[in-house]
């Protein structure tokens, strides 16, 4: 089955901190869809301007970054045999400057370790990742 890569403007999730809507990378494979948050976001009027032939420097850099992300993702998927979401996250999305890394690291830790450890161990791993100097132990409460 073919893998399809698409970038879309998600108007469902308004980011109040930056006052914009995010762009997301959508990956389809075997009736499964996963969305990955990019670092790019625009307000609705700016997003409408993105289709015009003449753009400002900031909008042109966003448009180029999104095109570069889609092009490199399609090339990576084409060269990847066989495709798996775990490997796509590990080798393409992780450390990619176009992708929001906070969620990617959490997804990677959970999907890679959920088969091998308990929930308390996953929480401890996440805590060590996000709070490396605290020295506290974290456990789920029941």
ABEGO torsion letter per residue (X at the ends): XBBBBBBBBBAABBBAAAGBBBBBBBBBBGGBBBBBBBABBBBAAAAAAAABABBBAAAAAAAAAAAAAAAAAAAAAAABOBBBAAAAAAAAABGBAABBAAAAAAAAAAAAAAAABBAAAAAAAAAAAABAAAGBBBBBBX
